[in-house]
Amino acid sequence: MHLDLFDDLPLWTSEQDAPPLSDLETFLDWYGMDDSHGPHRREFRKFMQDQFHFRPRRPDRFLRGGETLELGSGTVEIVSAPGHTPGNLAFYFKEPGVLFLGDYDLTPFGPWYGDIHSSIEETLDSVDRLRRIPARVWITGHEQGIFEQEPGRLWDDYVNVIVRREEKLLGLLSRPRDRQEIVEAWIVYGKPREPRYFFEFGEWAIMEKHLEKLIRQGRVARDQARYVRLEGN
């Protein structure tokens, strides 16, 4: 976030992702931190205010995938890349061949798709779209940050994290499990971390997306408070 660093500059973003930037409570809702989380929501609100200096901002202009910006010194293609968020965008600076991937960061942790409006399927489609762009340099928002050689197998490793998470979840559901049992398996983070409230929330946010997907596919069913893998899956 840290939009407070650029108060004197106009804010351009996608129309789909504008609402949570305009209000902290809306931001928390979109993140999935609803009122049922009680003190966790209060802690996360404080975290956003103290660490990220959240200030409401309303965009001055909306950007759209497929749009081209002429900057005088070069051309930027706006690439629609939903999945992380519904309006997630990447930016391809054509002349130098630089692709800004943002939160598609190619880290060993893998993609984040745990927000209310995130999507596993759209994440996979977006990564496939981004890897086909003929860039020469790739910039991300986390970890290594800059790749000056084609990421190669890192693209595959990145999406395979999704596959491994799902395989582990299906293995866990060889017998019925409730939400807390799924969280305490630590499939996403590998082990308990602090602050506990934040990582437990993140663990469930990702696992819930997988459960929703598997239920749609008829591979998992929910029996009251528990989830179970269906026979043959």
Sequence and secondary structure as in RCSB ss.txt:
>XXXX:A:sequence
MHLDLFDDLPLWTSEQDAPPLSDLETFLDWYGMDDSHGPHRREFRKFMQDQFHFRPRRPDRFLRGGETLELGSGT
VEIVSAPGHTPGNLAFYFKEPGVLFLGDYDLTPFGPWYGDIHSSIEETLDSVDRLRRIPARVWITGHEQGIFEQE
PGRLWDDYVNVIVRREEKLLGLLSRPRDRQEIVEAWIVYGKPREPRYFFEFGEWAIMEKHLEKLIRQGRVARDQA
RYVRLEGN
>XXXX:A:secstr
  GGGGTTS  EEESTTSGGGS HHHHHHHHT  GGGTHHHHHHHHHHHHTS       SEEE TT EEE SS E
EEEEE TTSSTT EEEEETTTTEEEEET    TT     STT  HHHHHHHHHHHHTS  SEEEESSTT EESS 
 THHHHHHHHHHHHHHHHHHHHTTS EEHHHHHTT TTTSS  SSHHHHHHHHHHHHHHHHHHHHHTTSEEEETT
EEEE TT 
